[in-house]
Amino acid sequence: MHAQITSFFSRCVTINVLECSDRIAMIEWIDPTGGHYAEQRWQRSITRRSGICALSGDAIVRGDCVFRPTRRVPAPMNSHAMILARALPIRNSV
């Protein structure tokens, strides 16, 4: 699966959904001002904070199911980004 979406997160960010299951998503994140992550692993979780979905622009509230970049050191530039689980085309392929 490959879906290219110009993100609501930032007018200059392009997000390619490479693969997605109910727990893991492989994302290509292209931001000319903040970095390029060719195959970034995102994990599903329940958020503890509010925000804006990087794909849809919809509001995220505490308790929503979201995908976020997997934690690592150093933290990626997009570590604060979240994508609502319902905004991703989930398949059992990852």
C-alpha positions, 0 to 999 in steps of 0.5 A: 500500500502506498498513499501519498497525502499532503498533510494538514500538519504543515503545508510543506509536509508530505506524508506517504503511508507505506504500510499500516496494520492495526498497531504499526505504520511505516511512514515516509515523512518529507519536510523540507524544513524539518527532515526526511524520514524514508521508512519511519516506524509509528506505533499505535497508542492512546494519547494523553494530550490534545493536538491536531492530526497530521493527516486530516487536520482533525482535533485530537483529544486525550484518550483518542487512538493515534499513531506516533513516531517510535521513541528513539534517541535522539528524538526525530524532529517530528516526534510531537506529531500524531495521526488519528488511527481512524485517518489511516487505511489499516491493513494487516501487512506490517 
